[in-house]
Amino acid sequence: MKNKISSLQLFCILFVSRLLGTFTYMSQLQTTLHAGSRIVATGVCLIFSILSAIPVLLFLQKQNNASFLNSVSILSDKTSRLIGIFYAVVFLFAAIITITRFGLFAGTVLIQNTGLYISVFFLLLVSIYCVYQGLQPFARTAVIFAVILLFSLISVIAGTIGECDLSNIPSVQKNEIPDIVRQAFFSACRNIEIPALLFISEEIKGKAHSTVLKFITVFSIISALLFTVAGGVLGEFGEQQIFPLFTLTSVAKFGLFERMEDLLTGIWIVCAMLKTAFLLYVASQCLQKSLHKEKTTRYAAIGGGLIFAGYLIFSADIPTTIRLLRTWFLPAGYIIFAVLLPAVLYVLIGRKEKKLKKENST
C-alpha cells in the first residue's frame, strides 16, 4: 500500500494522543496520591502497559503488520464483520471519553464553559476533515505537534527546575501501595491507541511492535519526570490542585513566555483534536473494511455526530462526567477488547492456520 506512515510518524501519533491524557490527569479521580506515589505509579504503569499490550504486539510481530480483519476472516467472514463493527463502537466510545475528559479540563481551567459546546462542535468538524484527508497528512501533522509539544514540555521543566526541591516530595508509605497499583492499572487501561493499531497495521511501515514498546517506555519516563518536577515545585499546594500538571505550567517562566499555560492552551486543543481524529479514523476504517465499502467520509461524519451526542449526554453536569471517568466499566472494557479478545483471536487464528497448513500438506 502506498503512502504508508513511518515508524517515527506512528510514534508521534501515539505520543501526542497519550500525553494529552497525562496532562489532563486529575489528582483525585480514582485515588488520592501525593507526588511521590504518582512517580512510583508511573513505573508500575509501565509494567502494566507492556503486559497488557502483549497480545497486540504478538499479532503485529507475527503477521508483519498484515490486516487484522483479513487475518480474522480466516475464521469466518461473519466473525471478521462482527469484530470490525464491535471495535468501531469501542473506538467511537473512546473518542467520546476523550472529548468528555478534555471538556471537563477545558471548562474548569481554560475557557470556563464559555461557548464550550460550540468549541467541541468545531473541534469535531476539524477531526472529520482530518479523517477525510487520510492517515498520511494526519501523521505529518502529528509529527509537527509532537515536536512543538516536546519543546513546550522542555520549556516548562527548564522554567521551573530552579524552584524544584525534592524534599517537597513525600516518601511512599506501605499503606499507599494498593492505591498506587490501582492508579497504575487505571492509567495503563487508557492506552486505547495500542489496540487501534491492529486496524491500520497495513498502513504502517517498519516494525510497529517495536515502535509501541519504545513509545510506552518514553512516555513513562516523561510522565515520571513531569510528576517529579511538579511535586518538587508545587509541594503541598500541588496536592490541592485538580490538574497538578497544568498548575505547573502556570508557574513556569521561560524567556519571552511568562505564562506557559497561555502557550500550551492552543497546543492541548490541537492534541485533543488529533487524538479524536485518530480514533475516528480507526473506527471508520473498521466499518469500511468489515462492511466491504469503498472509501467514504460517510462513516466519519456519522461517527463525529455520535461522538458529539455522547459528549452532550456525559457532560450534562460535572457529577455525571466524574462518574463516567471513575467507573470500573472503562478499564474492564479495555481488558476485554485490548487484551482478552486479541489474545483469544491470536490463538484461534494460529490454530486455524496450522490446521489449513496440515490439510494442504496431505
N, C-alpha and C positions, 0 to 999 in steps of 0.2 A: 504493500500500500504506500502510495506517495504521501508526502507531507506528514511523515511521522514526527512526533516530538522527540527530542533528545533526552538523555538521562538528566542533564542539567535542567532542562525545562520542566521535566517531571518533578525534580527535587524542589524547584521554585514554587510550583503549584501546591505541593504538599506543605512546604514551609509557610507560605502566605496563608493558606487555609487554616492550618492548625495553630499557628501563632496568634491568630485572631482570637481563638478561644482562650489562650493563656492570658492575653492582655485584658480580656473581659472576665477574668477569673473573679468569682465572688467569694470573699473570705469566709462567709458563714452560710454557704448554701447547703452543703451536706454535713460538714463537721466544722467545729471551731478549732483551728490550728494556729499556733503562733509561727513566727518566721522560721525558727529552727526546724519545726516539724514540717513546714511546707518544703523546705530544702530537701529533707530526707525523703519526703513523699515523692519528689521528682525522680529520685533514684529508684524507689520501689516501682514507680510508674514505668520507668524504662524497662524493668524486668517484665512487668505485666504486659506491656505493649509488644515486646518481642514474642512472648509466649502466645499471646492472642493472635498475632499475625502469622504464626507458623503455617496454618492451613493455606492461607493465601500465598505465602512465599513458596511453599512446596509446589503449588499449582503453577505459579508463574515460572518457576525454575524448570519443572518437568515438561511443561507444554511450550517452553520457549516463547512466551508472550503470544501464544495462539488464542484465538477467540474462545472465550469461556462458554458462551452459549452453543457454539458449534461443537465443542467437546461434550457438553451436556446432552446434545442431541443424539449422541451415540446410545444413550439410554432409551430415549424416545423423543419424537418431535413435540409431543404433548408436554412432556416434562420440561423440555427446553423453553417452551412457550410460557408455561406457568412460572418457571423460575424467573424469566425476564420480567413478567408482569409483577410478581411479588417484590422483586428488588427495585423496580421502578417506584413502587409505593414507598418502600423503605427510604430511598434517596430523596423523594419528594418530602417525606415527613422529616428527614434530617435537615432539609433546607428550611422547613417551617421552624424547626428548633433553632437553627442558625439565625434566622431573621428575628424570631421572638426574643432570643437572648440578646442580640445586638440592639433590638428596640428597647429592651429594659435598660441596657447600658446607656444608649443614646438619650433616652428620655430622662435618665437620672442625672447624668453628669455633662451631657453635651448640649442638647437643644431644648431640654426641659419640656418635652412633649409638644412643643410648638410646631404644628404642621408635620408631626411625625408620620402620620398615616400617608400623607402626600409624599413625603420623602421616601418612605418604603415603597410606595407605588412606583415612583420613578426609578428607584434602585432596581426593582424587578423588571422594569421595561428595558433598562440597560443590560440586565442579565440575559434577557431573552434575545436581545440584539447580539450579545457575545456568543450565544449558542448558535445563532444564525450564521455568524462569521466562521465558525468551525474551531476545532481544537488548536490548530497551529497558531492562528493570530492570538487566540486567548493565552496560549502558552508564552508567546513573546511578551505579552503584556504582564504576565505573572513574573517573568524574569526581571523586567524593569522595576516593578514594585517590590520585588524581593530585595533588590539592591538598595532601593530607597529605604525600605523597612530596616534592613540591616544597618545602614548608615544612621538611621534615626535612633536605633537601639544603642549603637556605639556612642552616639552623641548624648543620649540620656545617661549612660553609665559614666562617660567622661565628665558630664556636667554635675554629677552627684558624688563621684568617687572620693572627692576631697572631704566630704561630710560623712563618709561611711565609717562607722565604728562597730566592729564586730562584737563588742561587748554588749551591744543593744540586742543581740540575737540570743534568746534563751536556749539553754540546752534541752535536749529531748528527754522527757521523763518516761519511765517504763509504762505507766498507765495510759500514755498517749499512743502507744503502738497500734491498738485496734483502730483508732481514728485515722492514723497515718495510712494504714493498709486500706481502709475504706475509701479515703480520699484518692489514693493512688489508683485503686480499682475504678472508681468513677471517672478519673481522668483518662485512664487507658481505654475506657469504653467510649471515648469521644473521637477515636481515630477512624471515623467513618470513611475517610478518604482512601484508606488501605483496601477494604473490600471493593470499593468503587473501581479500583484499577483492573479488576477482573474483566470488566465490561468494556474497557478501552485498551486492553493489553495489546491488541494487534496494531494499535496506533502508536506504540512506544518502541523506540529503537534502543538497543543495548539491553543490559540485564536489569530488568525492572525490580527484581527481588533484592539485588544488591543496593539499588538506589533507595529502596524502602528502609533497609537496615541503616544506611547512612543517615537518612532523614530522621529516623527515630532517635539515633544517638546524638546528632547535632541539636535537634530540638530539645532533648532532655538537658543537655549541657547549658544551652542558652537559658532555658527556663530556670534551672538551678542558679545560674549567675544572676538573673534578674531578681529572683526572690532573695538572694543573699544581699544584693545591693539595697533592695527595698527595705529589708529588715535592718540592715546596718544604718541606713539613713533615717528612716521614719521611726524606728523604735516602737514604743508603746502607742504613739499616735497612729502608726500604720495599722495596728491591731484593731483600731476602732473604725477603719475605713471599709466600705463595702467593696470598692475596687482598689486594692492597695497599689497595684502596678500603675494605674492611671494617676493615683496620688503622687507616685514617684516622679512621673513626668511633669507634674505641676510645680515641683520644686527644682527641677533641673534647669541649669543655665549653661548655655554653650555658645560662645561667640555672640553672633547677632541675635540668636534666639533666646530671649529672656524667659519665655514661657514655652517649653517644648510641647505642651499639650495642644497649643494652638496649631503647631505644625503637624502634629500627629493626628489631629481630628480628621482631616481630609484623607490621610493615608488609611486610617482604620475603616472609613466609609467605603473606600475603594476595595479594601481587603474583604469586607463583608459582601460586596458585590461580586468579587471574584470567586469566593467560596460558594456563594449561592449559584452563580452561573455554572460552576464546575459540577455541582450536584444536579442541577437542572439539565446540563448536557448529558451526564451519565444516565439519568432517568429517561431522557429522550432516546438515547441510544438503546437502552433496554427495550423500550416499546417498539422502536423501529425494527430491531433485529428479531425480537420474539414474534412480532406480527408480520414480518417479512414485507414491510412497506418501504417505498422509496424515501430518500432523504427529504424531509419536510420540516417546516417550522411549526406545524400544527401542534405537535406534542409539546414543544417548548412553550407555546402560547397557552395551551390548556394547563400545563404544569405550573406556569407562572401564575395563572388565575387561582389554581388550587392552593399554591403557597400563600398568596395574599389573603385568601379566605381563611386559611388556617391561622395566619398571623392575626387577623381581626378577632378570631374566636379566642385564642390563647392570650392575647394582650389586652383583653377587655378590662382587666384590672390587675394590679400588681400581685395580690394573693393568688390569683389564677395562674399567672406566669410562674411564680415561685413554686407552686405545687407541681406544675408541669416539669420544671427543671430539676426538682428534687426527687421525683418519683423513681422507684426502682424499675419501672417499666422500661426506661431508656437503656440502662445497662443490660437488662435481661434481653431486650431486643437485639442489642449489639452482639451479645454472646451467641444468640441463636443464628443471626444472619451473617455475622462476620467470622464466627469461629466454628460452631457446630455444623451448620449446613454446608459450608465449603469443605469441611473435613469429611462429612458423610459422602458428598458428591465426589470428592477426590478418591475415596476408597472404592465407591461404586464404579466410577469411570475406569479406574485401574483394573478392577476385576473384569469388567466388560471387555476392555482391550485385550487382556490376557486370554479370555475365552474366544474372542474372534480370531486372535493370532493362532491359537491352538486349532481352531476349526479350519483355518486356511492352510495350515501346515499338514493336515491329514488328508 
